[in-house]
Amino acid sequence: MATVSCNGDELGAGHYRWEGIRGFAVWPEDTPSDGLEACESRVDVESWRTDPATTADQFLRTVLDWTQPPDLSGNEVPEEAPRTVFVVSDGEMPRSALGVAVHLRQLRGCWFVAKVQPREGDVALDYEWVERKGDFALRVVYSGAAPVNLEVGWGDNLHRETLEKGEAVEIPSPQPGRSGHILVRPESGPSEFTFGQPLSPPPRIP
């Protein structure tokens, strides 16, 4: 299953805010500067970057490990559209699954996954910045029933682990002032209860 919509409103340069999204992107890069550099240097060998449908497909297959994603090639998104969203389900999901909304944004001709969320409902996850010994860490608390794979990253600096119900973890910020991303998906395989969003930089210590 796949549905698509797009919105032509201007986003402004660099960071943006729409439909609850604040920050840049989850994947393949999580800052505008890294994204532009990668696009300019790799677009010849990673041609999927220039199309939202192929970017979404690459994300579903290589990051979420979906084996039966829908064919998105027939979805026409205007070339000048600054953002779009696909609502998708994997063939391994139950027929009753409502799917996952994959939001994408465009920056100078390249596309980035800006947010991933259940079409309806929430993932049982809370996170916030906490101060620890003069620095900040991201505290993540998971209260869902089944184990999930957690990824928190700032560029190439990635923290990955599996969380069980009721488990909490604190991840130090490696670079003050840098934005990043968080991504959570069930360990059991493709699921509508998948969540990913940009992370704003930690607050500054007075």
Beta strands, then each sheet from edge to edge (+ up, - down):
strand 1: 2-7
strand 2: 16-18
strand 3: 21-23
strand 4: 83-88
strand 5: 100-107
strand 6: 110-118
strand 7: 125-132
strand 8: 135-142
strand 9: 148-154
strand 10: 157-163
strand 11: 168-172
strand 12: 180-186
strand 13: 195-199
sheet 1: 1+ 4- 5+ 6-
sheet 2: 2+ 3-
sheet 3: 7+ 8- 11+
sheet 4: 10+ 9- 12+ 13-
end
